[in-house]
Structure formats: structure tokens, C-alpha cells
Amino acid sequence: MRFDAVKLAIAATVTVFVCYGLCTLAMFMYPEYTLKMTGSLLFIPKIEELISHWDITWFNVMSGSIQMIVWTFLFTFVFAWMYNWMLGTEKGKK
């Protein structure tokens, strides 16, 4: 089974963008809870001390979402292309 690299990359990008948006919304609505959850996910028990110096602005949120869109699309596209290429080399061996 071959992947359509562009369609797969678009699907992955939309999925990551929706998840990023939901996480951003949760961060704005429940900052203390999401910070504690982030700390437990990253194995940092006192994440509040590290984050006290961070400034979360709309520019940072938009910059992060644009970076997530670009990198997700690129990595997924390269993954699908390499997968399809490897399938092609397997067919050549038979």
C-alpha cells in the first residue's frame, strides 16, 4: 500500500493543528492545571519555577502554531515519501 504523501501530510498537519489549538485553549482557560499536567508529562515536578520567566503572548501562540504546521507537514511528507521509496525498492528485489 502506497501513501499519497501530500494528502497524508495535510491530514497529519490538520490533526496536529487542532490538538495544538485545544491545548492552547486549555492553557488559557486553566493555566495552573495545565502547567501541573505538563510538568508531570515532562517529569519536572516543580515546573512553575521554570515557567515563571516565560511570557505567553498571542504572538508566541501564533508563532508556535505556524512552526507546528510547517514541521508537521515536512516531516510527514518526508516520512510518506521514504515509505513509498522503500516499497519501490522492495518491488525491485523480487
N, C-alpha and C positions, 0 to 999 in steps of 0.2 A: 504494500500500500504506500503510495507516494503522497506527500503533503503538498498542498498549494501554499508555498512559502508566504506569499503576501496575505492570503486570507487567514492563515494561522497567526501571523504576526499581528494583524488587525484585531483578531479575536482576543489574543492574549493582552494586547495593549488596552482594549476597552475594558477587559476584566480587571486589570491592574488599576486603571484609572478610576473605576467605580469603587474598588476596595480602598484606594488611597483617599478618595472623596469621603467615604464613610468613616474612615479613621480620622480624617481631619475634622469632620463634623463632631465626632465623639470627643476629640481633643478640645474643641471649643466649648462643647456643652458640659463635659465632665473632666476638667483638666487633672484634678487630683487622682481620680480613679484610673484614668488612662496612663498617668505617669507611673503609678504603682504597678499597673499591669505591664507597662513597657520595661520597668526595672526588673520584674520577675522573669520576663521573656529573655532579657539580655544578661541575667544573672548579676545584676547590680542592685544590691539591697537598698542602698541609700542614693537613689538616682536624683532625688530632689536637690542634693548638694551640687551635683554636676550641672543640672539644668537651670539652676538659679541665675546663671550668667547668660543663658540663651534668650534671644529676643525673637519671639514668633510673631511675624507680621504677615500681612496678606501678600507682600512681595515674596517672602520666603516660601509661603504655601504655593503660590503660582510657579515660582522657580522650581520647587521640588516636583510639582506635578508635570511640568514640561520635561524635566530630566527623566522622570519615570516613564513618560510616554516615549521619548526618544530611545532610551536604553532598552526598554522592554521590546519595542519594535525591532531594533537592531539585533539584539540577542536572539529573539525568537526567529527572525528571518534567517540568521546565520545557522541556527540550530536546524531548521527545516531544510535549508539548502544542503548542509552537510549530511543530513539523514538521507535525503534524496540522492546525493552523490554517492554515498556509501551503498545504497541499494543498487545503483547503476554499476558499481564496481563488482558487487556480488553476482549480478547477472552476467557480467563479462567472464567470470571464472567458470561458469557452468558450461 
